Amino acid sequence: MRKVLSIAGSDCSGGAGIQADLKTFSAHGVFGMSVIVSVVAENTDRVIDIQDVSPDMIGKQMDAVFEDIEVDAVKVGMLSTPDCMSEVAAKLKYYHPANIVVDPVMYAKNGCPLMEPAAIKTLIETVVPLADVLTPNIPEAEKITGSRIRSVADMEEAAKAIHKMGCRAVVVKGGHAAGNAVDVLFDGKEICHFGTARIDTKNTHGTGCTFSSAVASQLARGLGLREAVRKAKDYVTMAIGHSLDIGKGCGPTHHFWHLYQYGLTEEQLSGKEGMVGNET
């Protein structure tokens, strides 16, 4: 089984962060692990408070995983402070894992900040160059580039500008734009668009975490970049299409809709699937 590590914040309401990442990993058939960098007291409506884990403890969590278990991909999410970013970057350089997907989380879905404004410079200098894939949404891409994004052409230019900062590939997500939901991938050579019809729902809590975790899962499973992004886009679109109207604000996506809809087979429930030739 392929193994994927999430380095991110914890969302106690279960819709985003580490919780969304682990659900996404499981839905893709990979084994999920986690390094918690911040504990976030949040729900669908607001962020109440954030308590950051010390850089030393973040590093020790990473050591615990890497010294024992082979990691096929890493998803990096919320990194709220420069010290946190520096520690994560140092450990990633030391262990040099394949398939690093970075989601530069700056805001919760309700607009509450999850990254110190002063940390953006550190993000660009220390974390972005380590990314095999960077997945900013439009507001995040604007913060990173310092430019306004008002069209797909602007998204393309932003992707190219971010790529020059050192990452191997960039996906600028179009969820904040009007019209169809178009994501723009730039791999250093070619631009590729991934578009779907926009789904009319406010329940999109955790979509960025889910998308980046899906990309990491697909890369861990051996897919090429373009196909990994396409499948991740299909997965998050499904999860939004069947999103859950939970809470007073922006509800979460449905990571396990297919499982909830169709359930486990009798063989899976009995534990007999894959046990041909074994006595029970």
N, C-alpha and C positions, 0 to 999 in steps of 0.2 A: 504493500500500500504506500502511495506517495504521502509525504508529510509536509505540511505547510505551517509556518509560524506567523502569527500576528503580533505586531508590536504596536500597541494602541491604548487608548483610554477605555475605561469600563463604563458602560451605560446601564445604570440600575434598572431602567425601564425596559431593557431588552431589545430595543429596536435598532440601535446603532453600535458603533465601537466594537469592542472585543466580542460582545454577545452576537452581533450581526455577523461578524467575521466567522466565528465558530459554527454558526448555523449554515452559513454559505459553504464553508469547507465540507461539512457533513453532507450537504445536499449534492456536492460534486464528487463524493466518494473518496475524499482525501482525509487523512488524519490531521486534525487541527491542534495546535499548541498556542500558548499565549504568553506574552510578556506585558504586564500592565504597567503603564507609565503614569497614569493619572486615574483617580477615582472621581467620577463625575456624578453628582447628585442632580439628575435631570429626569424629565418626563416628556411627554409629547408636546407640552405647552411652554416649558421654561427650563433654564439651567439655574439651579439653586446655588450650587457651590462646586468648586473644584479643589481637590487636594492632590497635589503632585507627589508621586513616589520619588524618593531620593535617587539621584543619578547612580550612586553606588549600588542600590538595590536593583535598579534597572539592569545594570551591567551584570550583576550576579544572576538574575533571572535568565539573561541571555547565555551566560556561561553554563548554567544548569542544563539548558536545552542543547546547546551545540556540543558540549563535551560528551554527551550521551547518545544523541539521536541525530541521524542524518537528516538534513533539512533540504527539501527539494525546491522550495520557494519561500520567500519572505514577503509579507505585506506589512508596510509601515503606514500607520494612520496618524492619529493625533499625537503631536509632540509640542507641548505648550510652551516650553522655555528653552533658551539657548543651551543651558547646561544639559538638559535632557537630550537635545539634538546632538550635542557634541559626544555624549556618552554612547548613544546609539550608533552614531557614525563611526566612532573608534572601534566598536565591537564588530560592526559589519565589515570594516576594513580588515580586522584581524582574522575573522572567520571566513570571509570572502564567499558567502553563499551565492548560488546561482539564482537567477530570476527574482530580483528585488523590485517589487511594485510599491511605489510611494504615492499615497493619497495625501496631499498637503492640506490637511483639515484645518480650517481657520475659523469656521462658524458652525454652530448647530443649525438644524433646519429652521428653528424659530428665530435665527439671526443673532443669538448670543455668541460672543467671541469665545473661542476655545484655544487661541494662540495669542501670546503676548505680541503686540504690534512690533516691538523691537526685535522679536525673534525671526522675522521674515528674512532679514539679512543673513542670519546664521543658517536658516533653512537653505537659502540659495547657495551659500558658500560651502556648506558641509554635507547636506543631505541630498540635494538635487543631483550633484555629480555622481552619486552612487546608484541612482535609479536606472534600472533597465527599462522601466516604464513609469512615467509620472502621469497622474490622472487628475489634474485640477478641473474644477468647474469654472464657469465664466468669471465669477467674482474673485476666485483664487488666482486664476490666470491674470486678471487685471492687476491684482496686488503684486504678483511676481514680476510682471513685465512693466508695470507703471503705465499701461496704455488702456484706453477704453475699447471694449469689444461690443460692436453693435450689429455684426453680420457674420455669416459663415466665413467670408473672406478675412474678416478680422480675426476669427478663431484660427484660421490657417496661419496668418502672420504671427499670432501669439505662440502657436505651437512651434514654429520655426525659431522664434526668438528664445523660447525656453530651451529648445534643443541645444542652442549654442552655449547654454550654461553648463552643459556637460552630461546630461542624461542621454541614454541611447535612443529613447522614443518617448513621445508625448501624446496623450489623448486628452484633448480639451473637450469637456462634456458640455452638451448644449441644453441641459435641463432648464437653465434659467432664461433661455431665449424664447421668443415667441414662435408660434408655428410648430412644425414638426420637430421632434427631438432628434437633432443631428449631432453626432459626436465626430470630432475630427482627429484622425491619427496621422502623425508625422514620424516616420522611422529614420529620418536623416536623409532619405532619398526621395520618397514618394509620399504624397498626401492621399489619404483614403477616408471616405465618408461612410458613416454607419447611421442610417436614419430609420426612424419609426414614427408612426402617427402618435401625437401627444395624447396621453390618457388623462381624462378629466377627473382628477382626484387631488385632494389635499394630503392624502396619506402617503407621504414619500419620505418619512423619517428613516434615515439609514441607507438611502439609495447609493450614496457615494461609497460608503464602507462596503456595501454589498457588491457593487460593481468591481471595485479594486480587488476584493477578495476572490471574486469569480475569475478575474484575469489571472491572479496568482495561482489559483487552483488549476486552471486550464494549462498554464505554462508548466506547472509541476507535472501534469499528466503527459507532457511531451508535445503539445500543440505548438505550432508556429505562432508568431506574434499576431498576425492579422486574423487568423482563425480563432485564437484565444480571445481577442477583443470582440469579434463577431458573436461568439457563443456567450460571452459575458453580457453583451448587450441584449441578446435574446433572453437570457436568464433574468436580468434585472427588469426587463420589460414585462415578463411573465409575473414576477413578484409584485410589481406595481399594479398590474392589471387585476390582481387578486388581493390587493392590499387590505389591511384590517382596519376597520373603523373603531379603533381602541383609543380611549382617552379623549381629552378635551381639545387637543391641538392637532398636530400632524401625526396621524397614526403610522404604524410601521408597515413595511412590505411583508409579503407572505413567502418566507423562504422555503417552506415545505408544502406549498399548495398541492402539488401532485400527490404527495404522500397522504395529506389530509383528505384529498378528494377520493383517492382510490385505495388507500390503506396498504397494509402489507399483505403479501400472498400467504396462503396457508403454510407453504413451505418455509417462508421467512419467520412466521409466527411460531412455528414448531421447532425452528432451528435446524431443519433438515436440508435446507438449500445448500448446495455445494458439498454435501456429505455422502455422495454416491460412493458405494463401496465400503462405507464405514458402518459398523454396527452401533445401534443406539439402544 
